[in-house]
């Protein structure tokens, strides 16, 4: 049972924390100092196109929002979703980099070379530089573009940075996870560095501020200094609620009776993020943006159940292709919606935001531009049928091949040892190793007895193909692969079709030059254009003549060593 947030507070404490009122128009302690609370300055005319605010949370589980029956308090998200359109057939990717890359390019991973794992801090890799990103497209349409939060799309060259990929300003981290106060990130023992950047500079002076609060305050600052007459794109990629589990003490106090310590900290982080969203909404109203705005809320992947998250009653967790890993939290809130206060079952994927938002901005983007997404605004705003009928969740040829998979098991057309997942209509097919397929109930107790934990754990199945009717069985409890070989074969054929369009996987070895010690103690770009050209030349030389050896500097020898090490180790890490 969800706790009441105010239980145990003294009157003085309530006044100190500002929790006496949940007035929708007023800011909470996350916001800057209030002035003219809740008053939206009227505009002479409603500007066109609309202001776009995309809010992305990190590792928030499907069950971890109030309107999904959670024990975590999210009054802002609940209200925004209730007044807008809830997306209850919405899909994302199972880990960080893939979701972010597909959001900003509108392309599946097989079309960006990012099919495998994430971009690690020491890898010479980033979002393909030859692809036009969503903010770049919006800039062409006259938008002012700003990013606040987590990038995680590579930074080994300056050309990879957010400010070189379409954002006018950037405040946030470049790597996958940092300390919420110190902004330190370690990518292995002794490989640690500071990671908070403003623009293309290291923001040493902002250390010590909790990231969720800092990012909300930056959004308020952007809105206060921008004219509502010019269209605005705000990409707010919260670090919350990714590990490490850290929260201001006042939010932890609300959940002090929650037995599970990880869940308690996680819940506090979710509620703090919820209040940050509340204050962003308040700032939109205060500064005259709200009436012509579209607010999109999305999670980036399933919750990490070992770190307080919950995807119940869905199967699986972050990092898996079960529904618990790829079914997203999502809603759209906007005065511009034609049909509000409803739940949409239209099939939507994270790649769809690119063409949808470009169309809202007055531009055009379609499959002719190499996109895999669709314009789903009519489905969201008006309740029309979604143009999307299928989703390629992914094809990852580098992931550990399933022991029991084979070409024969795939009717001779697909090697079922390869990790892949696809949704076509109401059917979902998985091959290879989809990841841990457990149903994990909310961990509200301090510790589960072993018999409870093992109650619904899946034994290692001697199979490599699964088929589910997701419409009838959203929890993936009844495998129909044996009963419907015709459907299995049809979906395998679609995987073959998609695989023909895939580009080679780009997952290079880690580079020792990336160590923060070589960059003043901070994570940041380390490769110059000349070094990048050298890397590419080395690759061509190896492919043309494996027998010929090149003279190499000490750094180059280290690169060769890490490449060999990568073959055995790196493909197994997430």
Secondary structure, 3 states (H helix, E strand, C coil): CCCCCCCCCCHHHHHHHCCCCCCCCCCCCCCCCCCCCCCCCCCCCCCCCCEEEEEEECCCCCCCCHHHCCCCCCHHHHHHHHHCEEECCEECCCCHHHHHHHHHHCCCHHHCCCCCCCCCCCECCCCCCCCCCHHHHHHHCCCEEEEEEECCCCCCCHHHCHHHCCCCEEEEECCCCCCCCCCEEECCCCCEEECCEECCEECHHHCCCCHHHHHHHHHHHHHHCCCCCCCEEEEEECCCCCCCCCCCHHHHHHCCCCCCHHHHHHHHHHHHHHHHHHHHHHHHHHCCCHHHEEEEEEECCCCCHHHCCCCCCCCCCCCCCCHHHHECCEEEECCCCCCCCEEECCCEECCHHHHHHHHHCCCCCCHHHCCCCCCCHHHHHHCCCCCCCEEEEEEECCCCCCCCCCCHHHCCCCCCCCEEEEEECCEEEEECCCCCCCCCCCCCCCCCCHHHHCCCCCCCCCCCEEEEECCCCCCCCCCCCCCCHHHHHHHHHHHHHHHHCCCCCCCCCECHHHCHHHHCCECCCCCCHHHHHHHHHHHHHHHHCCCCCCCCCHHHHHHHHHHHHHHHHHHHCC
